[in-house]
């Protein structure tokens, strides 16, 4: 957990599989509380990926369809792979009106790739949960020559109700002994995405990464803010007593000092790289 930021940390190998499955515990809450993505991101994705009308898209870690739906609305033919059975069920409901969308309940690491390659592999706020020993090579294997890997990452940055995000750190330090003292949200221009670019380069399967960034604000009521916090793996992994104490502390701060509303600034980043050669 990154305290005060609502962010899911990039997991290490010791907790990746466990925390990655926590989201499936309450798929309805996830679908209701989690924000989507800026609409322009999807237009830019299609443009930057260089894919024409009706592209075949493989989505990795579809969740409840937060990115699947806008892609389907833009005419994509989608195979969406989602590990969680409950998340996949909600995604099927949300995408029921699109015949060209298939939701597959499976883990991407062992799911057998179809014979026909895809024009794009898309993963929205999910790629960091995929086994790093597998994800780049398998994404490249899924693509046609010059196909695109499009990874969407969400960062939580300074902005919005900035004083709240400074004060709320006290709640995290009180209820989680692992909370780093005095942690603060970074400015958008300080967010470093070089780790992804380096991973892409190390794979030897893709060309250079094109980055596009979108900063946007979202205002939450106290109840809405607590709901989204309850969907984050780091918060869900706390003991029930610590988690409820933390949420009560946060709610009291919002109601007492901020009139029952806070604004959160998100930084959404689109990272697109195209395959350097044909499938093996």
C-alpha positions in Angstrom: 0.0 0.0 0.0 1.2 3.5 -0.7 -0.2 5.4 2.3 -2.5 8.4 1.8 -2.6 7.6 -2.0 -5.1 4.8 -2.4 -2.6 3.1 -4.7 -2.1 -0.7 -5.1 1.7 -1.1 -4.7 3.5 -3.1 -7.4 3.7 -6.5 -5.7 6.8 -8.5 -5.1 6.9 -12.2 -5.8 6.0 -13.0 -2.2 2.6 -11.4 -2.3 1.7 -11.0 -6.0 -0.5 -14.0 -6.4 -2.2 -13.6 -3.1 -3.0 -9.9 -3.4 -3.9 -10.2 -7.0 -6.8 -12.4 -6.1 -8.2 -10.1 -3.3 -10.0 -8.0 -5.9 -12.3 -10.9 -6.7 -13.7 -11.0 -3.1 -16.2 -8.2 -3.8 -16.5 -7.7 -7.5 -19.7 -5.7 -7.2 -18.1 -3.1 -4.9 -15.1 -2.9 -7.3 -17.4 -2.3 -10.3 -19.4 0.3 -8.4 -16.5 2.2 -6.6 -13.5 2.1 -9.0 -13.2 5.0 -11.4 -12.8 4.4 -15.1 -10.3 6.1 -17.5 -10.3 9.4 -19.5 -12.1 8.8 -22.8 -9.3 10.4 -24.8 -7.0 7.7 -23.6 -8.9 5.1 -25.7 -8.9 7.3 -28.8 -5.1 7.9 -28.4 -4.6 4.1 -27.8 -6.1 3.3 -31.1 -4.2 6.0 -32.9 -0.8 5.3 -31.2 -1.2 1.5 -31.7 -1.8 2.1 -35.4 -4.8 -0.3 -35.5 -7.5 0.0 -38.1 -11.2 -0.5 -38.0 -12.5 -3.5 -36.1 -9.2 -4.6 -34.5 -8.7 -7.9 -32.7 -7.8 -7.0 -29.1 -6.6 -9.3 -26.3 -7.2 -7.7 -22.9 -5.2 -8.9 -20.0 -6.8 -8.5 -16.6 -10.1 -7.2 -17.6 -11.6 -6.9 -14.1 -15.2 -5.9 -14.4 -14.8 -4.3 -17.8 -13.7 -0.7 -17.0 -11.5 -0.6 -20.1 -13.3 -3.3 -22.0 -16.5 -1.3 -22.5 -14.9 1.8 -24.0 -12.9 -0.3 -26.3 -16.0 -2.3 -27.4 -17.8 1.0 -28.0 -15.0 1.9 -30.4 -15.6 -1.2 -32.5 -12.9 -3.5 -31.1 -13.4 -7.2 -31.2 -12.1 -8.3 -27.8 -11.0 -11.4 -26.0 -10.8 -10.4 -22.4 -8.9 -12.7 -20.0 -9.8 -12.3 -16.3 -8.5 -14.5 -13.4 -11.3 -13.8 -10.9 -14.6 -15.7 -11.5 -16.7 -13.0 -9.8 -15.0 -10.2 -11.7 -15.5 -12.0 -15.0 -19.2 -12.5 -14.2 -19.7 -8.8 -13.7 -17.7 -8.1 -16.9 -20.0 -10.4 -18.9 -23.0 -8.6 -17.5 -21.5 -5.2 -18.4 -20.5 -6.3 -21.9 -23.7 -8.3 -22.7 -24.7 -5.9 -25.5 -21.5 -6.6 -27.5 -21.4 -9.8 -29.5 -17.8 -9.2 -30.5 -16.6 -9.4 -26.8 -15.7 -12.7 -25.1 -14.8 -12.8 -21.4 -12.5 -15.7 -20.5 -12.0 -16.8 -16.9 -8.4 -17.8 -16.8 -5.0 -16.6 -15.7 -3.0 -15.1 -18.5 0.2 -16.9 -17.6 -1.2 -20.4 -18.5 -4.1 -19.5 -20.8 -3.3 -21.0 -24.3 -3.0 -18.4 -27.0 -5.3 -18.8 -30.0 -3.7 -19.5 -33.4 -4.8 -16.2 -34.9 -2.7 -13.3 -33.6 -4.1 -10.1 -32.2 -3.7 -6.6 -33.4 -3.2 -5.3 -29.9 -2.7 -6.6 -26.3 -4.2 -4.2 -23.8 -3.9 -4.3 -20.0 -5.4 -1.5 -17.9 -4.1 -1.2 -14.3 -3.4 -5.0 -14.3 -0.1 -5.7 -16.1 1.9 -5.4 -12.9 -0.1 -8.3 -11.4 1.1 -10.6 -14.2 4.2 -12.7 -13.6 7.1 -10.6 -14.8 8.8 -13.8 -16.1 6.0 -14.3 -18.5 4.2 -11.1 -19.4 6.4 -9.5 -22.0 7.2 -12.6 -24.0 3.6 -13.9 -24.0 2.2 -10.5 -24.9 4.6 -10.5 -27.9 3.7 -14.0 -28.9 0.0 -13.0 -28.9 0.6 -10.2 -31.5 0.8 -10.0 -35.2 4.0 -8.4 -36.7 3.9 -4.7 -35.7 1.1 -5.4 -33.2 0.9 -3.2 -30.2 1.2 -3.8 -26.4 -0.8 -1.0 -24.7 -0.4 -0.8 -20.9 -2.4 1.6 -18.9 -1.1 2.6 -15.5 -2.8 4.7 -12.8 -0.7 6.8 -10.4 -2.0 8.9 -7.5 -0.3 12.3 -7.4 -0.3 15.5 -5.5 -3.3 17.7 -6.3 -6.9 18.0 -5.5 -7.5 18.4 -1.7 -3.8 18.4 -1.0 -4.0 19.2 2.7 -6.2 16.1 3.3 -3.7 13.8 1.7 -1.0 15.2 4.0 -3.2 14.9 7.1 -4.5 11.4 6.4 -1.0 10.0 6.6 -1.5 10.2 10.4 -4.3 7.7 10.1 -2.1 5.2 8.2 0.7 5.5 10.6 -1.7 4.9 13.5 -3.3 1.8 12.2 -0.6 0.2 10.1 2.8 -0.2 11.8 4.4 -0.7 8.3 3.4 2.7 7.2 6.4 4.8 6.2 6.5 7.9 8.3 5.8 11.2 6.6 5.1 9.7 3.2 3.6 12.2 0.7 2.2 11.9 -2.8 4.6 12.8 -5.6 4.0 15.6 -8.1 2.9 14.4 -11.5 6.1 15.5 -13.2 8.1 13.4 -10.6 6.5 10.1 -11.5 9.1 7.9 -13.1 8.0 5.3 -15.7 11.4 4.2 -16.7 11.0 0.8 -15.1 8.4 -0.1 -17.8 10.5 1.2 -20.6 13.5 -0.8 -19.3 11.4 -4.0 -19.1 10.2 -3.6 -22.6 13.7 -3.0 -23.9 15.1 -6.0 -22.0 12.5 -8.3 -23.6 14.0 -7.7 -27.0 10.5 -8.2 -28.5 9.3 -4.6 -28.9 10.4 -1.3 -30.2 10.5 1.9 -28.1 7.6 2.8 -25.8 5.5 5.8 -26.6 4.0 7.5 -23.4 1.0 9.7 -23.1 -0.2 11.1 -19.8 -3.6 12.4 -18.5 -4.0 14.2 -15.2 -7.6 14.4 -13.9 -9.5 15.1 -10.7 -12.3 13.2 -9.1 -14.4 14.4 -6.1 -15.6 11.8 -3.6 -18.1 12.0 -0.7 -16.9 10.4 2.5 -18.9 7.2 1.7 -17.6 7.1 -1.9 -14.0 7.5 -0.8 -14.3 4.7 1.8 -15.9 2.5 -0.8 -13.0 2.9 -3.2 -10.4 2.4 -0.4 -12.2 -0.9 0.4 -11.4 -2.2 -3.1 -7.6 -1.7 -2.8 -5.5 -4.8 -2.1 -3.3 -3.1 0.5 -6.3 -2.0 2.5 -8.1 -5.3 2.2 -5.0 -7.2 3.3 -5.0 -5.4 6.7 -6.6 -7.2 9.6 -10.3 -6.4 10.0 -9.7 -4.4 13.2 -6.9 -2.4 11.7 -8.8 -1.8 8.4 -12.0 -0.6 10.1 -10.0 1.6 12.5 -8.2 3.1 9.6 -11.4 3.8 7.6 -13.1 5.3 10.7 -10.1 7.6 11.1 -10.2 8.7 7.5 -14.0 9.2 7.6 -13.8 11.3 10.7 -11.1 13.5 9.1 -13.1 14.1 5.9 -16.3 14.8 7.8 -14.7 17.0 10.5 -12.3 19.0 8.4 -13.4 18.8 4.8 -17.2 19.0 4.8 -17.7 15.4 3.7 -15.9 15.8 0.4 -12.4 15.4 -0.9 -10.9 15.6 -4.4 -8.3 13.1 -5.6 -5.9 13.7 -8.5 -5.1 10.8 -10.7 -2.4 10.5 -13.3 -3.2 7.9 -16.0 -0.5 6.9 -18.3 -0.8 5.1 -21.6 2.3 3.1 -22.6 2.4 1.7 -26.2 5.1 -0.4 -27.8 4.9 -2.3 -31.1 6.4 -5.7 -31.8 9.8 -5.6 -33.4 9.4 -8.8 -35.3 7.0 -11.6 -36.2 5.7 -14.2 -33.8 8.0 -17.1 -33.0 
